[in-house]
Amino acid sequence: MGASIRWTARLRALLRRWQGAPLTWLIVGGFVLMAAMAIGTALTVDRFRQNAIESGRDHLESSVRLLARHFDREFEDFAVLQKSIVTELESRGIESADVFRSEMGTLAVHEVLRAKASGWTDVAGANLFDSGGMLINSSRRWPVADISVADRGYFRRLQNDPAAQEEIEVVQGRLGNRPAIVLARRVSGPHGQFLGIVARAIAPEQLESFFASVGLGEESSIAMHHQNGQLLARIPRVDAMVGQNFRKGTPEQIAVFQRTFVSTQLASPIDGKDRIVASRLLTGVPLVVVATKSLDAALATWRTQTKFFVTIAVLSISLLVLTLFLIFRQVTHRLSLEKQRLDTAMNTMTQGLLMFDRHERLIVCNRRYIEMYGLSTDVVKPGAWFRDVIQHRHDTGSFHGDVESYCDDVLSNVGRTQSAVVETADGRLIEIKNQPAAAGGWLATHEDVTDRIRADERIAHMAHYDALTDLPNRVLMRGHLERRVAELGEGKPFAILYIDVDEFKGVNDSLGHEVGDELLRQVANRLRACVGGNDLVARLGGDEFAIVKAGTSDQAELTALAENILAALRAPVDCKGQEIPTDASIGIAIAPDHGDNLDDLLKCADLAMYAAKSEGRRTYRIFAPEYDAKAKQRRQLELDLRQALLRGEFEVHYQPLVDLAANVVTGCEALLRWRHPQRGMISPADFIPVAEDTGLIGEIGEWVLRQACLEAASWPGQIHIAVNVSPLQFRSRTLALKVAAALAESGLAPGRLELEITETVLIRDDEEALTILQQLRELGVRIALDDFGTGYSSLSYLHRFPFDKIKIDRSFISDIGEPEDSSPIVQAVVHMAAARHMATTAEGVETEAQREVLRQLGCSQMQGWLFSPAVPAAKLKQLLAAQAAAA
């Protein structure tokens, strides 16, 4: 029982090793198929051999049966003749041998014998012998020769044995001097006394000629034997054998002469060959017909078939072997390539990889694992025990801890997926994953995740901190505020300060992003310096910051903090070698005074900051309920503004531009007005900023351009029209196309259109702005630099861009004529413009004194209330008509 279990276990182990080994199964299947083909061929050949033997036996049996029937008839007829002669002789009542000799040796008896034997072909005819064996009469000769058969065996047997009635024997003929088969019958007297014999002789050739007609083929023989074994006739003929006795030897050979019918296989006593033998005993005489065929001859056809089948089998097996060899070579080549690829893939993995079987032995280990821990390949190799690998790591210093405890822990959880990150002595973070294998054992991967974890930490930091200033961002601030709001129930108030850096956009656009970024970093540092350790400073985006002031709701304390922040920010900032003044607008919301909901508090701080900006910037405001109302009013204004263009609520008014030398109107500036159906005329100062913030200024500006061109086309030809272009329109990159379309639609000459562009649209991208200005110049329109002197680098634009006119801002005009006025500045601008062949227009002229000074300074044009405010198109036409009439 134990041995059976062991063998079963070995078989199962063998099958497990073979599982997943298709090449092994292919080879085994190929050998099984070859064995099946060989066995099948052998069985087929053997079956065909049996069939060939059976066929030979059947043929012999049929031949023997045919010969036996033939000779049965022949010898029956022969016996009838002999019996008739004997009956004739015995009917004469002869009682003594002497009487028999005297009466039977007559001519009359000779005639009787000749008549009865006339239809037979034999050697010596019918012969009559007396009791002494002497020939006394013959059917062939008369008188008879002196011949005695007293010495013949058949005679003596018939003479001495009254029971013997007939004898057959092969003897050397004394009449024909050739062997003959003698058939002798006893002639007895009334009382059974021996009187003599009647004998006939048949030549073996007669039998053999008939045997030959059967045609059994090569290595076949047909023989006639006496039942006592004596050979009477045979083909092929062997003279020395005729008369010999073959009733001897093996029982099978003796049975041929004993049994009525025999079909067997035995070694021939004549030639020693294995032969198929068929024999049959004749019915009326003690004769046996024996037919044989050598086994080699019987199997001749079989051998031809065998050669064919064996050839086919050998070719098939050879083809199968060749096919298996080619498949084996291809599969092994492919497996070799796959192994190389696998080895390459494994050894180029960023992970260290090990695979252990169910017995804790190492199956696979890649190069990365060896290199990761600086191990020896003499120890860590396939077949190594898991504990030995860990012990080797411990010995080489890459594993710290108890080896046995660690191994026991891993092995106890080998059926589950495990993952852990460990830190090595050199500071690396290694993620170890153990995954169970389907066939038992486990797969272990070791990945150096130091960079990934550090990157994740950086990403997490970036997700919560501003990349530029390293301040907490809006997400982190919101989480902080959520905790602060939760603490309100514990009596812990706090405040939110929203801080917007004033004029940052102008600095960033004019001096570049590097300067702007440095400015924001400096602002962040100064804000950090203004708060304590429990407070949070965050950057919300762009130029907006926030401070969460913990533990206070005191407005005085918060006001002092806001003033401290403004003071810190107002100190000039050194950015890339440039001293930049800055300021801020601050909005303050207090919790729980202004609410205990986070979103409401943020909204309050934002409204307070917007109020500070709306009231002149550079200040702070603590949230008040009316700020919310102002915000709602602004949102309503925005909604109405979106519908105003569709409803036709906008109007274009025109302010004349007066030539200071000739004191005549030479052009007009198109100015937008909004006639609200409920609120009446709304100041541009109220709705233009909203249009710019919402982006509606682009669509509105296009409408103004088209309307101004259409209206100007109806004016006198010397009057040009000036239209303001917003920064949004200028940045659209389709300004030239839209200007061309407005000119084409109105029919206005391009030279009568003047586009006024502020410095703001130019400071973002000099090259792009220059390209757009060149496109406009190619259309033939004039270009004016509006509000000159209010930007950061106005003088540089006079050199870089091809302006036709400079418009001097009203801030330089308002104090002309007063002590320490801006006349020198205006005069410098006029002289620079004249040097570059540019005209100048003074904005906001309201007194005669201002006009006179400007005329003396050489200014080209003026516009302002002194001559005319902006008026509707109809009134302007009246003014132009009056001027034309006066001329």
Secondary structure as the mmCIF struct_conf table of DSSP 4:
data_model
#
loop_
_struct_conf.conf_type_id
_struct_conf.id
_struct_conf.beg_label_comp_id
_struct_conf.beg_label_asym_id
_struct_conf.beg_label_seq_id
_struct_conf.end_label_comp_id
_struct_conf.end_label_asym_id
_struct_conf.end_label_seq_id
HELX_RH_AL_P HELX_RH_AL_P1 GLY A 2 TRP A 18
TURN_TY1_P TURN_TY1_P1 GLN A 19 GLY A 20
HELX_RH_AL_P HELX_RH_AL_P2 PRO A 22 GLU A 90
TURN_TY1_P TURN_TY1_P2 SER A 91 ARG A 92
BEND BEND1 SER A 96 SER A 96
HELX_RH_AL_P HELX_RH_AL_P3 ALA A 97 MET A 104
BEND BEND2 GLY A 105 THR A 106
HELX_RH_AL_P HELX_RH_AL_P4 LEU A 107 LYS A 116
TURN_TY1_P TURN_TY1_P3 ALA A 117 GLY A 119
BEND BEND3 VAL A 123 ALA A 124
STRN STRN1 ASN A 127 ASP A 130
TURN_TY1_P TURN_TY1_P4 SER A 131 GLY A 132
BEND BEND4 GLY A 133 GLY A 133
STRN STRN2 MET A 134 MET A 134
STRN STRN3 LEU A 135 SER A 138
BEND BEND5 SER A 139 ARG A 140
BEND BEND6 TRP A 142 PRO A 143
HELX_LH_PP_P HELX_LH_PP_P1 VAL A 144 ALA A 145
STRN STRN4 SER A 148 SER A 148
TURN_TY1_P TURN_TY1_P5 ALA A 150 ASP A 151
HELX_RH_AL_P HELX_RH_AL_P5 GLY A 153 ASN A 160
TURN_TY1_P TURN_TY1_P6 PRO A 162 ALA A 163
STRN STRN5 GLU A 166 GLN A 172
BEND BEND7 ARG A 174 ARG A 178
STRN STRN6 PRO A 179 SER A 188
TURN_TY1_P TURN_TY1_P7 PRO A 190 HIS A 191
BEND BEND8 GLY A 192 GLY A 192
STRN STRN7 PHE A 194 ILE A 202
HELX_RH_AL_P HELX_RH_AL_P6 PRO A 204 VAL A 214
TURN_TY1_P TURN_TY1_P8 GLU A 218 GLU A 219
STRN STRN8 SER A 220 HIS A 226
TURN_TY1_P TURN_TY1_P9 GLN A 227 ASN A 228
BEND BEND9 GLY A 229 GLY A 229
STRN STRN9 GLN A 230 GLN A 230
STRN STRN10 LEU A 231 ILE A 235
BEND BEND10 PRO A 236 PRO A 236
HELX_RH_3T_P HELX_RH_3T_P1 ASP A 239 MET A 241
TURN_TY1_P TURN_TY1_P10 VAL A 242 GLY A 243
STRN STRN11 ASN A 245 ASN A 245
BEND BEND11 GLY A 249 THR A 250
HELX_RH_AL_P HELX_RH_AL_P7 PRO A 251 GLN A 258
BEND BEND12 ARG A 259 THR A 260
STRN STRN12 PHE A 261 ALA A 267
TURN_TY1_P TURN_TY1_P11 PRO A 269 ASP A 271
STRN STRN13 ASP A 274 LEU A 281
BEND BEND13 THR A 283 PRO A 286
STRN STRN14 LEU A 287 SER A 294
HELX_RH_AL_P HELX_RH_AL_P8 LEU A 295 ALA A 298
TURN_TY1_P TURN_TY1_P12 LEU A 299 LEU A 299
HELX_RH_AL_P HELX_RH_AL_P9 ALA A 300 ASN A 347
TURN_TY1_P TURN_TY1_P13 THR A 348 THR A 348
BEND BEND14 THR A 350 THR A 350
STRN STRN15 GLN A 351 PHE A 356
TURN_TY1_P TURN_TY1_P14 ARG A 358 HIS A 359
BEND BEND15 GLU A 360 GLU A 360
STRN STRN16 ARG A 361 ARG A 361
STRN STRN17 LEU A 362 CYS A 365
HELX_RH_AL_P HELX_RH_AL_P10 ARG A 367 TYR A 373
TURN_TY1_P TURN_TY1_P15 GLY A 374 GLY A 374
TURN_TY1_P TURN_TY1_P16 THR A 377 VAL A 379
BEND BEND16 VAL A 380 LYS A 381
TURN_TY1_P TURN_TY1_P17 PRO A 382 GLY A 383
STRN STRN18 TRP A 385 TRP A 385
HELX_RH_AL_P HELX_RH_AL_P11 PHE A 386 THR A 396
TURN_TY1_P TURN_TY1_P18 GLY A 397 GLY A 397
BEND BEND17 SER A 398 SER A 398
BEND BEND18 GLY A 401 GLY A 401
HELX_RH_AL_P HELX_RH_AL_P12 VAL A 403 SER A 412
TURN_TY1_P TURN_TY1_P19 ASN A 413 GLY A 415
BEND BEND19 ARG A 416 ARG A 416
STRN STRN19 GLN A 418 GLU A 423
TURN_TY1_P TURN_TY1_P20 ALA A 425 ASP A 426
BEND BEND20 GLY A 427 GLY A 427
STRN STRN20 LEU A 429 PRO A 436
TURN_TY1_P TURN_TY1_P21 ALA A 438 ALA A 439
BEND BEND21 GLY A 440 GLY A 441
STRN STRN21 TRP A 442 ASP A 448
HELX_RH_AL_P HELX_RH_AL_P13 THR A 450 HIS A 464
STRN STRN22 TYR A 465 TYR A 465
TURN_TY1_P TURN_TY1_P22 ALA A 467 THR A 469
STRN STRN23 PRO A 472 PRO A 472
HELX_RH_AL_P HELX_RH_AL_P14 ARG A 474 ALA A 486
HELX_RH_3T_P HELX_RH_3T_P2 GLU A 487 GLU A 490
TURN_TY1_P TURN_TY1_P23 GLY A 491 GLY A 491
STRN STRN24 PHE A 494 ASP A 502
TURN_TY1_P TURN_TY1_P24 GLU A 503 GLU A 503
HELX_RH_AL_P HELX_RH_AL_P15 PHE A 504 LEU A 511
HELX_RH_AL_P HELX_RH_AL_P16 HIS A 513 ALA A 529
TURN_TY1_P TURN_TY1_P25 CYS A 530 CYS A 530
BEND BEND22 VAL A 531 VAL A 531
TURN_TY1_P TURN_TY1_P26 GLY A 533 ASN A 534
STRN STRN25 LEU A 536 GLY A 541
TURN_TY1_P TURN_TY1_P27 GLY A 542 ASP A 543
STRN STRN26 GLU A 544 ALA A 550
BEND BEND23 GLY A 551 GLY A 551
HELX_RH_AL_P HELX_RH_AL_P17 GLN A 555 ARG A 570
BEND BEND24 ALA A 571 ALA A 571
STRN STRN27 VAL A 573 CYS A 575
TURN_TY1_P TURN_TY1_P28 LYS A 576 GLY A 577
STRN STRN28 GLN A 578 ILE A 580
STRN STRN29 ASP A 583 ALA A 591
TURN_TY1_P TURN_TY1_P29 PRO A 592 HIS A 594
BEND BEND25 ASP A 596 ASP A 596
HELX_RH_AL_P HELX_RH_AL_P18 LEU A 598 SER A 614
TURN_TY1_P TURN_TY1_P30 GLU A 615 GLY A 616
BEND BEND26 ARG A 617 THR A 619
STRN STRN30 TYR A 620 ILE A 622
HELX_RH_AL_P HELX_RH_AL_P19 PRO A 625 ARG A 647
TURN_TY1_P TURN_TY1_P31 GLY A 648 GLY A 648
STRN STRN31 PHE A 650 ASP A 659
TURN_TY1_P TURN_TY1_P32 LEU A 660 ASN A 663
STRN STRN32 VAL A 664 HIS A 676
TURN_TY1_P TURN_TY1_P33 PRO A 677 ARG A 679
STRN STRN33 GLY A 680 ILE A 682
HELX_RH_AL_P HELX_RH_AL_P20 PRO A 684 THR A 694
TURN_TY1_P TURN_TY1_P34 GLY A 695 LEU A 696
HELX_RH_AL_P HELX_RH_AL_P21 ILE A 697 ALA A 712
TURN_TY1_P TURN_TY1_P35 ALA A 713 SER A 714
BEND BEND27 TRP A 715 TRP A 715
TURN_TY1_P TURN_TY1_P36 GLY A 717 GLN A 718
STRN STRN34 HIS A 720 VAL A 725
HELX_RH_AL_P HELX_RH_AL_P22 PRO A 727 ARG A 731
TURN_TY1_P TURN_TY1_P37 SER A 732 SER A 732
BEND BEND28 ARG A 733 ARG A 733
HELX_RH_AL_P HELX_RH_AL_P23 LEU A 735 SER A 746
TURN_TY1_P TURN_TY1_P38 GLY A 747 GLY A 747
HELX_RH_3T_P HELX_RH_3T_P3 PRO A 750 ARG A 752
STRN STRN35 LEU A 753 THR A 758
HELX_RH_3T_P HELX_RH_3T_P4 GLU A 759 VAL A 761
TURN_TY1_P TURN_TY1_P39 LEU A 762 LEU A 762
BEND BEND29 ILE A 763 ARG A 764
HELX_RH_AL_P HELX_RH_AL_P24 ASP A 766 LEU A 779
TURN_TY1_P TURN_TY1_P40 GLY A 780 GLY A 780
STRN STRN36 ARG A 782 PHE A 788
TURN_TY1_P TURN_TY1_P41 GLY A 789 GLY A 789
BEND BEND30 THR A 790 SER A 793
HELX_RH_AL_P HELX_RH_AL_P25 SER A 794 ARG A 800
BEND BEND31 PHE A 801 PHE A 801
BEND BEND32 ASP A 804 ASP A 804
STRN STRN37 LYS A 805 ILE A 808
HELX_LH_PP_P HELX_LH_PP_P2 ASP A 809 ASP A 809
HELX_RH_3T_P HELX_RH_3T_P5 ARG A 810 PHE A 812
TURN_TY1_P TURN_TY1_P42 ILE A 813 GLY A 817
BEND BEND33 GLU A 818 GLU A 818
TURN_TY1_P TURN_TY1_P43 PRO A 819 GLU A 820
BEND BEND34 SER A 822 SER A 822
HELX_RH_AL_P HELX_RH_AL_P26 SER A 823 ALA A 835
TURN_TY1_P TURN_TY1_P44 ARG A 836 HIS A 837
STRN STRN38 ALA A 839 GLU A 843
BEND BEND35 THR A 847 THR A 847
HELX_RH_AL_P HELX_RH_AL_P27 GLU A 848 LEU A 857
TURN_TY1_P TURN_TY1_P45 GLY A 858 GLY A 858
STRN STRN39 GLN A 861 GLN A 863
BEND BEND36 GLY A 864 GLY A 864
TURN_TY1_P TURN_TY1_P46 TRP A 865 PHE A 867
STRN STRN40 VAL A 871 VAL A 871
HELX_RH_AL_P HELX_RH_AL_P28 ALA A 873 ALA A 886
#
